[in-house]
Amino acid sequence: MSEYASMVDTEIKFDVNSLRDYIFNANDRWWRDVSTGEWFPNPNKGEKLMLMVSEIAEAMEGARKGLQDAHLPHRKAEEVELADAVIRILDYCGRFDLDIGGAIAEKLRYNATRQDHTKEARLAAGGKKF
């Protein structure tokens, strides 16, 4: 790996994980019992993951119908719902101490070398079309 690629990996990891930490700290109340203020010791991961999926579904609906967002009417619903999905993903990663920044940097580097992502592979019979 080149020195530049290593630097970019480090910056991506730092920037994404910094945003993860900011969002997680801002959303602290959602990880606590509303009555007692106590941390949920074992949050339902399945529920949290499906909330991410629901934001993607709402983005699709906004794109399909060409809607503006109801709360930020100067923005497309599609982009606001995608922002909600990213917020939920980063919040989840903060709660479960996932190195999402490092994973993104590594996955970008890996994807750049994938043979099935080349133009030739995509044009081949049975190749990825999208």
N, CA, C and O atoms as CSV, one atom per row, in Angstrom:
chain,resi,resn,atom,element,x,y,z
A,1,MET,N,N,0.853,-1.172,0.000
A,1,MET,CA,C,0.000,0.000,0.000
A,1,MET,C,C,0.898,1.234,0.000
A,1,MET,O,O,1.900,1.286,0.713
A,2,SER,N,N,0.530,2.214,-0.799
A,2,SER,CA,C,1.320,3.438,-0.874
A,2,SER,C,C,1.153,4.255,0.406
A,2,SER,O,O,0.214,4.063,1.179
A,3,GLU,N,N,2.101,5.172,0.596
A,3,GLU,CA,C,2.026,6.051,1.769
A,3,GLU,C,C,0.752,6.894,1.703
A,3,GLU,O,O,0.098,7.128,2.720
A,4,TYR,N,N,0.403,7.356,0.474
A,4,TYR,CA,C,-0.812,8.152,0.298
A,4,TYR,C,C,-2.053,7.343,0.671
A,4,TYR,O,O,-2.926,7.837,1.383
A,5,ALA,N,N,-2.132,6.091,0.186
A,5,ALA,CA,C,-3.291,5.238,0.491
A,5,ALA,C,C,-3.391,5.008,1.984
A,5,ALA,O,O,-4.488,5.009,2.544
A,6,SER,N,N,-2.261,4.813,2.631
A,6,SER,CA,C,-2.257,4.611,4.083
A,6,SER,C,C,-2.764,5.859,4.794
A,6,SER,O,O,-3.517,5.760,5.763
A,7,MET,N,N,-2.353,7.039,4.314
A,7,MET,CA,C,-2.795,8.298,4.911
A,7,MET,C,C,-4.301,8.472,4.732
A,7,MET,O,O,-5.001,8.870,5.662
A,8,VAL,N,N,-4.792,8.172,3.532
A,8,VAL,CA,C,-6.227,8.283,3.262
A,8,VAL,C,C,-7.001,7.323,4.159
A,8,VAL,O,O,-8.026,7.699,4.727
A,9,ASP,N,N,-6.520,6.085,4.294
A,9,ASP,CA,C,-7.167,5.115,5.185
A,9,ASP,C,C,-7.263,5.665,6.603
A,9,ASP,O,O,-8.310,5.558,7.242
A,10,THR,N,N,-6.181,6.250,7.094
A,10,THR,CA,C,-6.154,6.794,8.452
A,10,THR,C,C,-7.140,7.944,8.592
A,10,THR,O,O,-7.849,8.037,9.594
A,11,GLU,N,N,-7.189,8.824,7.588
A,11,GLU,CA,C,-8.117,9.960,7.635
A,11,GLU,C,C,-9.565,9.491,7.592
A,11,GLU,O,O,-10.399,9.986,8.350
A,12,ILE,N,N,-9.868,8.547,6.720
A,12,ILE,CA,C,-11.235,8.023,6.634
A,12,ILE,C,C,-11.633,7.426,7.980
A,12,ILE,O,O,-12.695,7.739,8.518
A,13,LYS,N,N,-10.777,6.570,8.513
A,13,LYS,CA,C,-11.065,5.925,9.795
A,13,LYS,C,C,-11.317,6.975,10.872
A,13,LYS,O,O,-12.307,6.890,11.598
A,14,PHE,N,N,-10.429,7.964,10.981
A,14,PHE,CA,C,-10.562,8.988,12.010
A,14,PHE,C,C,-11.835,9.802,11.820
A,14,PHE,O,O,-12.591,10.005,12.769
A,15,ASP,N,N,-12.077,10.272,10.584
A,15,ASP,CA,C,-13.239,11.122,10.330
A,15,ASP,C,C,-14.550,10.385,10.589
A,15,ASP,O,O,-15.442,10.923,11.246
A,16,VAL,N,N,-14.676,9.170,10.084
A,16,VAL,CA,C,-15.921,8.419,10.271
A,16,VAL,C,C,-16.111,8.062,11.735
A,16,VAL,O,O,-17.209,8.212,12.269
A,17,ASN,N,N,-15.061,7.593,12.391
A,17,ASN,CA,C,-15.196,7.225,13.803
A,17,ASN,C,C,-15.435,8.448,14.688
A,17,ASN,O,O,-16.087,8.337,15.726
A,18,SER,N,N,-14.922,9.607,14.294
A,18,SER,CA,C,-15.215,10.836,15.036
A,18,SER,C,C,-16.695,11.190,14.915
A,18,SER,O,O,-17.332,11.568,15.897
A,19,LEU,N,N,-17.237,11.063,13.699
A,19,LEU,CA,C,-18.667,11.313,13.504
A,19,LEU,C,C,-19.490,10.281,14.267
A,19,LEU,O,O,-20.499,10.629,14.880
A,20,ARG,N,N,-19.073,9.017,14.238
A,20,ARG,CA,C,-19.731,7.946,15.019
A,20,ARG,C,C,-19.812,8.351,16.479
A,20,ARG,O,O,-20.880,8.262,17.085
A,21,ASP,N,N,-18.705,8.793,17.052
A,21,ASP,CA,C,-18.671,9.149,18.471
A,21,ASP,C,C,-19.557,10.360,18.770
A,21,ASP,O,O,-20.249,10.390,19.787
A,22,TYR,N,N,-19.535,11.355,17.884
A,22,TYR,CA,C,-20.368,12.538,18.064
A,22,TYR,C,C,-21.849,12.157,18.079
A,22,TYR,O,O,-22.599,12.574,18.962
A,23,ILE,N,N,-22.259,11.357,17.089
A,23,ILE,CA,C,-23.664,10.948,16.986
A,23,ILE,C,C,-24.074,10.093,18.175
A,23,ILE,O,O,-25.147,10.295,18.744
A,24,PHE,N,N,-23.237,9.148,18.552
A,24,PHE,CA,C,-23.556,8.289,19.690
A,24,PHE,C,C,-23.733,9.116,20.960
A,24,PHE,O,O,-24.682,8.899,21.713
A,25,ASN,N,N,-22.840,10.049,21.200
A,25,ASN,CA,C,-22.958,10.891,22.401
A,25,ASN,C,C,-24.203,11.777,22.347
A,25,ASN,O,O,-24.841,12.012,23.373
A,26,ALA,N,N,-24.549,12.267,21.164
A,26,ALA,CA,C,-25.752,13.098,21.022
A,26,ALA,C,C,-27.026,12.292,21.224
A,26,ALA,O,O,-28.053,12.841,21.622
A,27,ASN,N,N,-26.964,10.987,20.951
A,27,ASN,CA,C,-28.143,10.119,21.041
A,27,ASN,C,C,-28.178,9.276,22.311
A,27,ASN,O,O,-28.916,8.293,22.384
A,28,ASP,N,N,-27.408,9.642,23.280
A,28,ASP,CA,C,-27.312,8.889,24.530
A,28,ASP,C,C,-28.682,8.513,25.102
A,28,ASP,O,O,-28.866,7.392,25.575
A,29,ARG,N,N,-29.629,9.431,25.060
A,29,ARG,CA,C,-30.949,9.197,25.682
A,29,ARG,C,C,-31.687,8.005,25.075
A,29,ARG,O,O,-32.514,7.390,25.747
A,30,TRP,N,N,-31.401,7.667,23.812
A,30,TRP,CA,C,-32.105,6.570,23.162
A,30,TRP,C,C,-31.592,5.209,23.607
A,30,TRP,O,O,-32.196,4.182,23.296
A,31,TRP,N,N,-30.483,5.197,24.330
A,31,TRP,CA,C,-29.918,3.935,24.826
A,31,TRP,C,C,-30.203,3.748,26.314
A,31,TRP,O,O,-29.619,2.880,26.962
A,32,ARG,N,N,-31.110,4.574,26.849
A,32,ARG,CA,C,-31.434,4.531,28.274
A,32,ARG,C,C,-32.930,4.342,28.479
A,32,ARG,O,O,-33.747,4.719,27.638
A,33,ASP,N,N,-33.259,3.761,29.599
A,33,ASP,CA,C,-34.657,3.618,30.001
A,33,ASP,C,C,-35.210,5.008,30.287
A,33,ASP,O,O,-34.628,5.752,31.076
A,34,VAL,N,N,-36.321,5.365,29.662
A,34,VAL,CA,C,-36.877,6.709,29.813
A,34,VAL,C,C,-37.325,6.987,31.247
A,34,VAL,O,O,-37.304,8.141,31.676
A,35,SER,N,N,-37.726,5.971,31.992
A,35,SER,CA,C,-38.193,6.164,33.366
A,35,SER,C,C,-37.056,6.287,34.367
A,35,SER,O,O,-37.113,7.113,35.277
A,36,THR,N,N,-36.028,5.471,34.201
A,36,THR,CA,C,-34.954,5.408,35.201
A,36,THR,C,C,-33.665,6.092,34.772
A,36,THR,O,O,-32.841,6.453,35.613
A,37,GLY,N,N,-33.487,6.271,33.471
A,37,GLY,CA,C,-32.230,6.836,32.981
A,37,GLY,C,C,-31.100,5.825,32.932
A,37,GLY,O,O,-29.972,6.163,32.575
A,38,GLU,N,N,-31.404,4.577,33.292
A,38,GLU,CA,C,-30.384,3.528,33.290
A,38,GLU,C,C,-30.131,3.039,31.870
A,38,GLU,O,O,-31.029,3.019,31.028
A,39,TRP,N,N,-28.869,2.640,31.625
A,39,TRP,CA,C,-28.513,2.056,30.336
A,39,TRP,C,C,-29.249,0.749,30.139
A,39,TRP,O,O,-29.394,-0.039,31.073
A,40,PHE,N,N,-29.719,0.517,28.907
A,40,PHE,CA,C,-30.243,-0.795,28.569
A,40,PHE,C,C,-29.032,-1.726,28.506
A,40,PHE,O,O,-28.140,-1.501,27.687
A,41,PRO,N,N,-28.971,-2.750,29.332
A,41,PRO,CA,C,-27.780,-3.610,29.347
A,41,PRO,C,C,-27.640,-4.454,28.084
A,41,PRO,O,O,-26.522,-4.729,27.648
A,42,ASN,N,N,-28.737,-4.859,27.502
A,42,ASN,CA,C,-28.707,-5.705,26.309
A,42,ASN,C,C,-29.708,-5.188,25.281
A,42,ASN,O,O,-30.775,-5.778,25.107
A,43,PRO,N,N,-29.375,-4.094,24.600
A,43,PRO,CA,C,-30.319,-3.572,23.611
A,43,PRO,C,C,-30.594,-4.603,22.522
A,43,PRO,O,O,-29.745,-5.435,22.202
A,44,ASN,N,N,-31.779,-4.531,21.968
A,44,ASN,CA,C,-32.207,-5.457,20.926
A,44,ASN,C,C,-31.541,-5.075,19.604
A,44,ASN,O,O,-31.980,-4.147,18.926
A,45,LYS,N,N,-30.479,-5.797,19.245
A,45,LYS,CA,C,-29.750,-5.492,18.011
A,45,LYS,C,C,-30.637,-5.636,16.781
A,45,LYS,O,O,-30.552,-4.828,15.856
A,46,GLY,N,N,-31.475,-6.645,16.766
A,46,GLY,CA,C,-32.356,-6.852,15.613
A,46,GLY,C,C,-33.273,-5.665,15.393
A,46,GLY,O,O,-33.473,-5.229,14.259
A,47,GLU,N,N,-33.829,-5.143,16.474
A,47,GLU,CA,C,-34.706,-3.972,16.376
A,47,GLU,C,C,-33.937,-2.776,15.831
A,47,GLU,O,O,-34.431,-2.061,14.959
A,48,LYS,N,N,-32.732,-2.557,16.341
A,48,LYS,CA,C,-31.925,-1.413,15.898
A,48,LYS,C,C,-31.524,-1.561,14.426
A,48,LYS,O,O,-31.539,-0.579,13.683
A,49,LEU,N,N,-31.171,-2.764,14.003
A,49,LEU,CA,C,-30.810,-2.990,12.601
A,49,LEU,C,C,-32.016,-2.773,11.683
A,49,LEU,O,O,-31.873,-2.215,10.595
A,50,MET,N,N,-33.187,-3.207,12.111
A,50,MET,CA,C,-34.379,-3.025,11.275
A,50,MET,C,C,-34.803,-1.555,11.205
A,50,MET,O,O,-35.410,-1.140,10.218
A,51,LEU,N,N,-34.495,-0.768,12.229
A,51,LEU,CA,C,-34.754,0.670,12.138
A,51,LEU,C,C,-33.905,1.297,11.032
A,51,LEU,O,O,-34.341,2.240,10.370
A,52,MET,N,N,-32.688,0.772,10.832
A,52,MET,CA,C,-31.849,1.234,9.726
A,52,MET,C,C,-32.517,0.900,8.390
A,52,MET,O,O,-32.570,1.729,7.481
A,53,VAL,N,N,-33.018,-0.312,8.293
A,53,VAL,CA,C,-33.691,-0.762,7.075
A,53,VAL,C,C,-34.909,0.121,6.793
A,53,VAL,O,O,-35.166,0.476,5.643
A,54,SER,N,N,-35.653,0.472,7.832
A,54,SER,CA,C,-36.853,1.289,7.627
A,54,SER,C,C,-36.500,2.662,7.066
A,54,SER,O,O,-37.260,3.221,6.276
A,55,GLU,N,N,-35.353,3.211,7.467
A,55,GLU,CA,C,-34.936,4.514,6.916
A,55,GLU,C,C,-34.614,4.382,5.423
A,55,GLU,O,O,-34.934,5.275,4.638
A,56,ILE,N,N,-33.987,3.279,5.034
A,56,ILE,CA,C,-33.687,3.042,3.617
A,56,ILE,C,C,-34.991,2.893,2.830
A,56,ILE,O,O,-35.112,3.409,1.719
A,57,ALA,N,N,-35.963,2.189,3.409
A,57,ALA,CA,C,-37.259,2.029,2.744
A,57,ALA,C,C,-37.954,3.383,2.578
A,57,ALA,O,O,-38.569,3.640,1.543
A,58,GLU,N,N,-37.859,4.246,3.588
A,58,GLU,CA,C,-38.451,5.577,3.488
A,58,GLU,C,C,-37.732,6.403,2.420
A,58,GLU,O,O,-38.370,7.192,1.724
A,59,ALA,N,N,-36.415,6.236,2.281
A,59,ALA,CA,C,-35.666,6.935,1.231
A,59,ALA,C,C,-36.139,6.478,-0.148
A,59,ALA,O,O,-36.301,7.289,-1.060
A,60,MET,N,N,-36.355,5.178,-0.285
A,60,MET,CA,C,-36.838,4.651,-1.562
A,60,MET,C,C,-38.204,5.234,-1.905
A,60,MET,O,O,-38.460,5.612,-3.048
A,61,GLU,N,N,-39.062,5.302,-0.919
A,61,GLU,CA,C,-40.406,5.852,-1.151
A,61,GLU,C,C,-40.327,7.326,-1.550
A,61,GLU,O,O,-41.043,7.771,-2.447
A,62,GLY,N,N,-39.456,8.075,-0.881
A,62,GLY,CA,C,-39.269,9.478,-1.232
A,62,GLY,C,C,-38.752,9.640,-2.649
A,62,GLY,O,O,-39.192,10.524,-3.384
A,63,ALA,N,N,-37.804,8.772,-3.035
A,63,ALA,CA,C,-37.259,8.817,-4.393
A,63,ALA,C,C,-38.318,8.403,-5.410
A,63,ALA,O,O,-38.457,9.025,-6.463
A,64,ARG,N,N,-39.059,7.355,-5.086
A,64,ARG,CA,C,-40.084,6.837,-6.000
A,64,ARG,C,C,-41.154,7.872,-6.290
A,64,ARG,O,O,-41.631,7.988,-7.419
A,65,LYS,N,N,-41.532,8.629,-5.255
A,65,LYS,CA,C,-42.607,9.615,-5.401
A,65,LYS,C,C,-42.096,11.034,-5.648
A,65,LYS,O,O,-42.889,11.949,-5.868
A,66,GLY,N,N,-40.764,11.221,-5.612
A,66,GLY,CA,C,-40.208,12.558,-5.823
A,66,GLY,C,C,-40.615,13.540,-4.743
A,66,GLY,O,O,-40.880,14.707,-5.030
A,67,LEU,N,N,-40.667,13.076,-3.496
A,67,LEU,CA,C,-41.159,13.899,-2.387
A,67,LEU,C,C,-40.082,14.784,-1.777
A,67,LEU,O,O,-38.895,14.458,-1.794
A,68,GLN,N,N,-40.526,15.902,-1.243
A,68,GLN,CA,C,-39.691,16.719,-0.370
A,68,GLN,C,C,-39.895,16.202,1.051
A,68,GLN,O,O,-40.923,15.593,1.350
A,69,ASP,N,N,-38.934,16.438,1.913
A,69,ASP,CA,C,-39.049,15.976,3.286
A,69,ASP,C,C,-40.096,16.795,4.042
A,69,ASP,O,O,-40.220,17.999,3.822
A,70,ALA,N,N,-40.839,16.153,4.920
A,70,ALA,CA,C,-41.893,16.825,5.688
A,70,ALA,C,C,-41.311,17.759,6.749
A,70,ALA,O,O,-41.908,18.792,7.052
A,71,HIS,N,N,-40.153,17.408,7.319
A,71,HIS,CA,C,-39.574,18.205,8.407
A,71,HIS,C,C,-38.548,19.212,7.915
A,71,HIS,O,O,-38.374,20.270,8.518
A,72,LEU,N,N,-37.872,18.890,6.828
A,72,LEU,CA,C,-36.906,19.794,6.195
A,72,LEU,C,C,-37.360,19.982,4.745
A,72,LEU,O,O,-36.762,19.420,3.828
A,73,PRO,N,N,-38.419,20.774,4.539
A,73,PRO,CA,C,-39.063,20.839,3.226
A,73,PRO,C,C,-38.181,21.383,2.095
A,73,PRO,O,O,-38.532,21.244,0.924
A,74,HIS,N,N,-37.062,21.987,2.426
A,74,HIS,CA,C,-36.139,22.455,1.392
A,74,HIS,C,C,-35.242,21.320,0.889
A,74,HIS,O,O,-34.439,21.515,-0.023
A,75,ARG,N,N,-35.384,20.135,1.489
A,75,ARG,CA,C,-34.572,18.971,1.101
A,75,ARG,C,C,-35.464,17.861,0.573
A,75,ARG,O,O,-36.630,17.740,0.947
A,76,LYS,N,N,-34.882,17.051,-0.308
A,76,LYS,CA,C,-35.584,15.879,-0.812
A,76,LYS,C,C,-35.722,14.861,0.317
A,76,LYS,O,O,-34.810,14.681,1.124
A,77,ALA,N,N,-36.865,14.207,0.358
A,77,ALA,CA,C,-37.083,13.163,1.368
A,77,ALA,C,C,-36.018,12.078,1.258
A,77,ALA,O,O,-35.557,11.548,2.269
A,78,GLU,N,N,-35.636,11.756,0.046
A,78,GLU,CA,C,-34.623,10.730,-0.204
A,78,GLU,C,C,-33.336,11.022,0.566
A,78,GLU,O,O,-32.798,10.140,1.236
A,79,GLU,N,N,-32.838,12.267,0.472
A,79,GLU,CA,C,-31.569,12.565,1.127
A,79,GLU,C,C,-31.714,12.647,2.643
A,79,GLU,O,O,-30.793,12.271,3.369
A,80,VAL,N,N,-32.841,13.126,3.127
A,80,VAL,CA,C,-33.032,13.207,4.577
A,80,VAL,C,C,-33.163,11.812,5.185
A,80,VAL,O,O,-32.619,11.548,6.257
A,81,GLU,N,N,-33.872,10.932,4.516
A,81,GLU,CA,C,-34.015,9.566,5.025
A,81,GLU,C,C,-32.680,8.819,4.970
A,81,GLU,O,O,-32.384,8.021,5.860
A,82,LEU,N,N,-31.873,9.068,3.939
A,82,LEU,CA,C,-30.538,8.469,3.891
A,82,LEU,C,C,-29.670,9.014,5.022
A,82,LEU,O,O,-28.877,8.278,5.609
A,83,ALA,N,N,-29.821,10.302,5.328
A,83,ALA,CA,C,-29.106,10.872,6.471
A,83,ALA,C,C,-29.547,10.172,7.752
A,83,ALA,O,O,-28.715,9.844,8.597
A,84,ASP,N,N,-30.848,9.942,7.900
A,84,ASP,CA,C,-31.349,9.216,9.073
A,84,ASP,C,C,-30.739,7.818,9.160
A,84,ASP,O,O,-30.399,7.353,10.248
A,85,ALA,N,N,-30.600,7.149,8.017
A,85,ALA,CA,C,-30.009,5.809,8.003
A,85,ALA,C,C,-28.555,5.862,8.458
A,85,ALA,O,O,-28.123,5.036,9.262
A,86,VAL,N,N,-27.803,6.828,7.947
A,86,VAL,CA,C,-26.395,6.957,8.344
A,86,VAL,C,C,-26.295,7.261,9.838
A,86,VAL,O,O,-25.445,6.707,10.534
A,87,ILE,N,N,-27.160,8.137,10.324
A,87,ILE,CA,C,-27.163,8.464,11.752
A,87,ILE,C,C,-27.435,7.214,12.584
A,87,ILE,O,O,-26.744,6.960,13.570
A,88,ARG,N,N,-28.438,6.435,12.189
A,88,ARG,CA,C,-28.739,5.201,12.929
A,88,ARG,C,C,-27.574,4.212,12.876
A,88,ARG,O,O,-27.252,3.573,13.878
A,89,ILE,N,N,-26.948,4.087,11.714
A,89,ILE,CA,C,-25.821,3.153,11.564
A,89,ILE,C,C,-24.660,3.583,12.458
A,89,ILE,O,O,-24.099,2.766,13.188
A,90,LEU,N,N,-24.303,4.864,12.402
A,90,LEU,CA,C,-23.172,5.324,13.198
A,90,LEU,C,C,-23.479,5.279,14.696
A,90,LEU,O,O,-22.595,4.988,15.502
A,91,ASP,N,N,-24.720,5.565,15.067
A,91,ASP,CA,C,-25.123,5.470,16.464
A,91,ASP,C,C,-24.968,4.032,16.967
A,91,ASP,O,O,-24.437,3.801,18.053
A,92,TYR,N,N,-25.426,3.089,16.183
A,92,TYR,CA,C,-25.313,1.658,16.503
A,92,TYR,C,C,-23.839,1.269,16.660
A,92,TYR,O,O,-23.465,0.569,17.601
A,93,CYS,N,N,-23.022,1.730,15.732
A,93,CYS,CA,C,-21.595,1.413,15.800
A,93,CYS,C,C,-20.952,2.009,17.046
A,93,CYS,O,O,-20.048,1.412,17.631
A,94,GLY,N,N,-21.419,3.179,17.446
A,94,GLY,CA,C,-20.912,3.778,18.681
A,94,GLY,C,C,-21.312,2.975,19.899
A,94,GLY,O,O,-20.501,2.754,20.798
A,95,ARG,N,N,-22.560,2.537,19.935
A,95,ARG,CA,C,-23.050,1.770,21.094
A,95,ARG,C,C,-22.323,0.446,21.254
A,95,ARG,O,O,-22.045,0.008,22.370
A,96,PHE,N,N,-22.016,-0.192,20.118
A,96,PHE,CA,C,-21.388,-1.512,20.184
A,96,PHE,C,C,-19.892,-1.466,19.868
A,96,PHE,O,O,-19.273,-2.493,19.588
A,97,ASP,N,N,-19.320,-0.254,19.918
A,97,ASP,CA,C,-17.882,-0.040,19.763
A,97,ASP,C,C,-17.334,-0.716,18.508
A,97,ASP,O,O,-16.336,-1.435,18.556
A,98,LEU,N,N,-18.010,-0.468,17.379
A,98,LEU,CA,C,-17.581,-1.023,16.103
A,98,LEU,C,C,-16.693,-0.010,15.380
A,98,LEU,O,O,-17.030,1.172,15.309
A,99,ASP,N,N,-15.583,-0.459,14.856
A,99,ASP,CA,C,-14.644,0.386,14.124
A,99,ASP,C,C,-15.136,0.544,12.684
A,99,ASP,O,O,-14.526,0.026,11.749
A,100,ILE,N,N,-16.222,1.251,12.524
A,100,ILE,CA,C,-16.834,1.420,11.210
A,100,ILE,C,C,-15.921,2.210,10.270
A,100,ILE,O,O,-15.883,1.940,9.069
A,101,GLY,N,N,-15.194,3.174,10.806
A,101,GLY,CA,C,-14.262,3.947,9.976
A,101,GLY,C,C,-13.182,3.067,9.389
A,101,GLY,O,O,-12.873,3.164,8.201
A,102,GLY,N,N,-12.605,2.208,10.213
A,102,GLY,CA,C,-11.583,1.281,9.731
A,102,GLY,C,C,-12.151,0.302,8.728
A,102,GLY,O,O,-11.509,-0.014,7.726
A,103,ALA,N,N,-13.357,-0.181,8.993
A,103,ALA,CA,C,-13.992,-1.135,8.079
A,103,ALA,C,C,-14.279,-0.485,6.726
A,103,ALA,O,O,-14.095,-1.117,5.685
A,104,ILE,N,N,-14.730,0.774,6.732
A,104,ILE,CA,C,-14.999,1.475,5.474
A,104,ILE,C,C,-13.707,1.668,4.694
A,104,ILE,O,O,-13.671,1.415,3.490
A,105,ALA,N,N,-12.646,2.112,5.359
A,105,ALA,CA,C,-11.363,2.315,4.684
A,105,ALA,C,C,-10.860,1.010,4.061
A,105,ALA,O,O,-10.423,0.993,2.910
A,106,GLU,N,N,-10.926,-0.078,4.825
A,106,GLU,CA,C,-10.462,-1.366,4.307
A,106,GLU,C,C,-11.338,-1.866,3.163
A,106,GLU,O,O,-10.827,-2.411,2.184
A,107,LYS,N,N,-12.646,-1.686,3.278
A,107,LYS,CA,C,-13.558,-2.162,2.232
A,107,LYS,C,C,-13.374,-1.366,0.938
A,107,LYS,O,O,-13.436,-1.940,-0.149
A,108,LEU,N,N,-13.150,-0.060,1.040
A,108,LEU,CA,C,-12.884,0.742,-0.152
A,108,LEU,C,C,-11.610,0.268,-0.851
A,108,LEU,O,O,-11.574,0.148,-2.076
A,109,ARG,N,N,-10.572,0.002,-0.070
A,109,ARG,CA,C,-9.312,-0.480,-0.636
A,109,ARG,C,C,-9.519,-1.844,-1.302
A,109,ARG,O,O,-9.033,-2.076,-2.409
A,110,TYR,N,N,-10.236,-2.739,-0.631
A,110,TYR,CA,C,-10.507,-4.064,-1.201
A,110,TYR,C,C,-11.326,-3.963,-2.488
A,110,TYR,O,O,-10.998,-4.607,-3.485
A,111,ASN,N,N,-12.385,-3.161,-2.470
A,111,ASN,CA,C,-13.256,-3.040,-3.645
A,111,ASN,C,C,-12.504,-2.521,-4.865
A,111,ASN,O,O,-12.853,-2.855,-5.997
A,112,ALA,N,N,-11.475,-1.706,-4.643
A,112,ALA,CA,C,-10.694,-1.166,-5.753
A,112,ALA,C,C,-9.918,-2.259,-6.481
A,112,ALA,O,O,-9.470,-2.049,-7.609
A,113,THR,N,N,-9.753,-3.412,-5.860
A,113,THR,CA,C,-8.977,-4.499,-6.471
A,113,THR,C,C,-9.842,-5.659,-6.940
A,113,THR,O,O,-9.311,-6.638,-7.464
A,114,ARG,N,N,-11.136,-5.580,-6.772
A,114,ARG,CA,C,-12.025,-6.701,-7.106
A,114,ARG,C,C,-12.147,-6.893,-8.608
A,114,ARG,O,O,-12.463,-5.955,-9.341
A,115,GLN,N,N,-11.900,-8.086,-9.051
A,115,GLN,CA,C,-12.012,-8.403,-10.477
A,115,GLN,C,C,-13.466,-8.328,-10.945
A,115,GLN,O,O,-13.728,-7.940,-12.084
A,116,ASP,N,N,-14.409,-8.693,-10.083
A,116,ASP,CA,C,-15.819,-8.673,-10.494
A,116,ASP,C,C,-16.365,-7.253,-10.598
A,116,ASP,O,O,-17.514,-7.072,-11.002
A,117,HIS,N,N,-15.573,-6.245,-10.244
A,117,HIS,CA,C,-15.995,-4.857,-10.376
A,117,HIS,C,C,-15.417,-4.203,-11.633
A,117,HIS,O,O,-15.703,-3.037,-11.908
A,118,THR,N,N,-14.614,-4.936,-12.389
A,118,THR,CA,C,-14.042,-4.361,-13.602
A,118,THR,C,C,-15.106,-4.268,-14.699
A,118,THR,O,O,-16.117,-4.970,-14.680
A,119,LYS,N,N,-14.840,-3.381,-15.647
A,119,LYS,CA,C,-15.754,-3.215,-16.784
A,119,LYS,C,C,-15.921,-4.534,-17.534
A,119,LYS,O,O,-17.034,-4.907,-17.905
A,120,GLU,N,N,-14.819,-5.231,-17.752
A,120,GLU,CA,C,-14.857,-6.495,-18.500
A,120,GLU,C,C,-15.734,-7.532,-17.789
A,120,GLU,O,O,-16.534,-8.221,-18.422
A,121,ALA,N,N,-15.571,-7.631,-16.479
A,121,ALA,CA,C,-16.357,-8.610,-15.717
A,121,ALA,C,C,-17.835,-8.246,-15.727
A,121,ALA,O,O,-18.697,-9.123,-15.782
A,122,ARG,N,N,-18.120,-6.959,-15.673
A,122,ARG,CA,C,-19.519,-6.524,-15.672
A,122,ARG,C,C,-20.179,-6.753,-17.025
A,122,ARG,O,O,-21.379,-7.019,-17.093
A,123,LEU,N,N,-19.412,-6.653,-18.094
A,123,LEU,CA,C,-19.963,-6.860,-19.430
A,123,LEU,C,C,-20.062,-8.340,-19.808
A,123,LEU,O,O,-20.772,-8.692,-20.749
A,124,ALA,N,N,-19.361,-9.198,-19.086
A,124,ALA,CA,C,-19.368,-10.637,-19.379
A,124,ALA,C,C,-20.734,-11.234,-19.088
A,124,ALA,O,O,-21.509,-10.689,-18.301
A,125,ALA,N,N,-21.022,-12.365,-19.733
A,125,ALA,CA,C,-22.279,-13.077,-19.466
A,125,ALA,C,C,-22.350,-13.402,-17.986
A,125,ALA,O,O,-21.405,-13.948,-17.415
A,126,GLY,N,N,-23.456,-13.069,-17.376
A,126,GLY,CA,C,-23.650,-13.327,-15.939
A,126,GLY,C,C,-22.947,-12.320,-15.035
A,126,GLY,O,O,-22.906,-12.497,-13.818
A,127,GLY,N,N,-22.388,-11.253,-15.636
A,127,GLY,CA,C,-21.679,-10.249,-14.849
A,127,GLY,C,C,-22.643,-9.340,-14.086
A,127,GLY,O,O,-23.839,-9.292,-14.371
A,128,LYS,N,N,-22.090,-8.627,-13.116
A,128,LYS,CA,C,-22.911,-7.688,-12.337
A,128,LYS,C,C,-23.341,-6.530,-13.228
A,128,LYS,O,O,-22.514,-5.912,-13.899
A,129,LYS,N,N,-24.615,-6.246,-13.229
A,129,LYS,CA,C,-25.150,-5.150,-14.038
A,129,LYS,C,C,-25.292,-3.887,-13.211
A,129,LYS,O,O,-25.244,-2.786,-13.759
A,130,PHE,N,N,-25.464,-4.019,-11.926
A,130,PHE,CA,C,-25.542,-2.861,-11.033
A,130,PHE,C,C,-25.144,-3.291,-9.654
A,130,PHE,O,O,-25.135,-2.475,-8.732
